[in-house]
């Protein structure tokens, strides 16, 4: 087919909020995106976008073409993904970095005991993901982003959050909460403010702060007694059970969920068995009534 590259660029641009975002996703310049769209418009004899203010919108012809490119490229991605999966005979899974290290990896041995010889390969990432053509079969995510493709989405578990402290650090600050140092992750800057507003615990935590690049650094700092981290329950449950962390303010629902993304095709046996195992494990990973209530402060 002529202009297949232009059709692909249109396909990405049509599902992006702007041409600049499409250029970022394609790793090309904004000008290159515009040029290929103009080539395609000339070939088809129709305008595909129109400008209103600072925003671009699809024309009627553009909306129609989008339906067909969506079907075509989805089918292509499914086919390539299936071929790669059959060739590799393994399961490539993308998972949130901190969830991978603090929850999934410690439990993978249980899955391998259930499915002897299973070849599970993990990569860490958060947010938007492309399955199939990248070799990835499944993605485990927190639902705080827009899913750009038509994937199956399975709800794994509601997210519960609450501040966690090392036992020694909590003993130091529990009688003067103004002395609490809040540990932040640069990947989720508003986590503490979101919890404070949702829990109504205004003024109960101090104004001293320290920021880290990722949540797993926050939790290690909390275990080391450097401050309090705002913990999602699956990320802290093991340290709570070991006595390395306490959650005196308990846990509340954040309004988000952990989800599993997969392609809309018949799953391989390994995909199916891993998905069932994962859903069962995470569905049970919720705080008890006592953990929700927290300690008597």
N, C-alpha and C positions, 0 to 999 in steps of 0.2 A: 504493500500500500504506500502511496506517495505521502510524504509529510508525516510519517509516523512519529517522529520526534516532536513535531509541532502539536500533534494530537495529545501526546503525553504531557507536554507543558501546559496545554489548555486544561487537561484533566486535573492537574495539580492546582493550577490557578483558580479553576472554577470551584474548588473545595477549600480554598484558602481565604482568609479575611481580607487580604490585599495582595497586590502583585509583589510587593517587597517580601511578604511572608512566603509566597510561592518561590521567589528567588532563593530565599534562605533554605527552604526545604530541598530545592533542586541543586543547591550549591553553584548557582550561576548568578550573573548580574541581573539587576532589574531591567536593564536595556535589552538583554538577551531574551528575557521573557516577553517583553513588549514586541520585539522583532518577530519572534516565532508566532505570536498571536496574529500579528498583521499578515504574515505569510499565509496562515490558515484562513483568515478572513478573505484574503484575495483568492485563494483556491476555491473556497465554498461560495463566494459571492454574497456573503451575509456578514453584518456586524455581529460580533459575539458578546461584546460588552458595551455599556454606555456609562458615561460619567454624570454623576449628580452631586454637585458640591465637590467635596474632596474624595468621594467614594465611587468605586466602580461597581456596577451591577450587571448581571447577565441579561442579555436581551431574550426575547421569546425563543429565537433560534439558538442562542447559547444555552438556555435551559434544556431544550430538546437534545442538543448535542451532548450535554453533560450526562443525561440519562444513559445514552449509548456508550460514552467513554467509561462511565462508571461500571457498566455491565462488562464491557470488553476487558478493561484492565483488571477488574476483580477476578474474572475468569482466568486471565493470564497469570495473575499472582497465585491463584489457587493451584493451577496446573504446575507451575514452577515449584511452589512450595511442596506439593505432593511428590514430585520427582526428587527433590532434594532430600525429603524425609525418607523416601524409599531407599535412596542411595546411602544415606548416612547411617540408617538403622540406629539412630539415637534421638534423644529428645533435647532440643535446645530451648531453654526457658529464660526469659528476661524477668527480673524481679527487682523491686525497690531495693536499693543498696543496704539500708539498715535492716530491713525485714529479712534479706538474704542472710546477713551475717549473724543477727541476733535471734532469729527464729527458724528459718528454713534449713540452713546448713546443719544445725545441731540435730535436726529430725530426719534428715535424708537417710540415715542409716536404717531407720524404721521402715522406710519405703523399700530400700534395697533388700531388707529381710523378707518383705512381702513379695517382691518381684525380683527373683534371683537373676542376676546378669543384666539388670536394667542399666542403660548408659544415659545418665542424666548430666547435662552440661549447663551450667548457670552462667549468665552474664548479668551485670548490675546496671540498672538505669531506671529513671522515673519519667513520668509524663508520657507524651505521645510515643507511639511505637508502630512499626510496620512489621507485620508477620508475613511468612511465606517466602518472598523473594530474598529476604535477609537471612533465611535459614532458621528463623525463630518459629517455633510451633505455638508457644503459649507465652502470655505475659501476665504477671501478677502486679497489680497496681492499686494505689489509693485513688479513689474516683474524684480527683480534684483537677481534672483537665478534660478537654473535649476530645472524644474518640472520633478520629477523622475518617475511619473506614467502617464498613458495614460488617463488624465482627460480632460473634456471639459474646454476650457479656453475662457472666454468672456472679451473683452476689455471694461473697464468701463469708463475711462477718461484719457487723457494725463496728465502727471504730469507737473505742472508749479511751478517754485521755485523763491524765491527772499528774500533778507534780510528784516527783520521786526524789528521795534523799537517801544518802547513806545513813545507817542508824546513828553513828557517832555525830554526823553533821546535824541531824535532826535534834539530837539532845542539846547541841550547842545553841540552836536558834529557836527552839519551840516556845521559849518564854519571852522572846523578843523577835517577833516575825519581821520587824523592819530591817533586821540584819540579814535576811535571806538574800543570797546572790542568785539571780536568775541566769541560767545557762541557755543560750539561744543557738539555733542552727540557722545559718545564712540561707538554707534552702527553704525555710518556712519561718520568715521573720515575724509573722503575726500570731504564732502559735500561743504564746503566753497571753497576749491581749484577748484572743478569741476565747481561751479558757476562762479568764477572769470575768469577761462579760457574760459568758454562758452560765458560770457557776455562781455569780454574784459575790465572789470573794474579793471585793474591792478593798484595797488597803491592807490586805493580809499578807502581802509579800513585799519585800524590800525593793529599793530602787537601784541596787547594785547589779551590774550586768557583765556578762562575758559571752562573746560570740565565737562559734566554731564553724568550720566549713560544712560539716555534716552532722546528722543526729547521732551517729554512733560515737563521735567524739564527745558529744554532750553527755551521753549515758556513761561513758568511761570516766569522764570528769566527775559525774555525780557519784559513781561507785567509789572514786578516790576521795570523796568528801570536799570537793571544790565548790559545790553549790547545788542547786536544785534544778533538775531537768524536767521539761514537760513531756511526759511519756505516753505514747500509744501503747495500749495494754500488751499486744503480742511482742512488742519490742522490749518490755521490761519484766514480763511474767516470770522468766527463768531466774532473774536476779532477785525478784521478790521472794520466790520459793526458796532460794538458797540463803536468804537473809542478808544479801548484799545491799538491797534497797528496801525502803518502806514508802508507803503512799498515804501519809496522814490525812490528806484532804479527800481521799477516795478517788473515784473515777466517774466521769459523766460521758454521755454520748456526744461525739463531736458534730454529728450530722453528716459524716462521711462514712464510706464503706471501703473495705478491701474487695477488689473484684478480680476475676480471671477472664482474660480475653483469649479467644480462639477463633480460627477461621470457620466460615460457614461451609463446611464439608464434612464428610464422614471421617471421624477421628481414627487414627491408628489405635491398635490395642494398647500401646504404651501411653499414648496421649489420654485415652479414656481412663486407664487405671490410675495414672498420676492425678488426673483431674478429680476423680472420685476420692482418692486418698487425701488430696489437699483440701477439698471441700469439707470432708469429715473432720480433719484435724483443726482447721481454722474455725469451723462452726462451734467447736467446743472451747475455743480460746476466748472466753468472756470472763469478766471479773465476777467473783462470788458476791453474795449480798453483803458480807462483811467488808469485802474489798471496795465495793461501791460506796459504803458508808464511811470508810476510812477510820482513823483512830480518834479517840476522844482527845480533843486539843485543850 
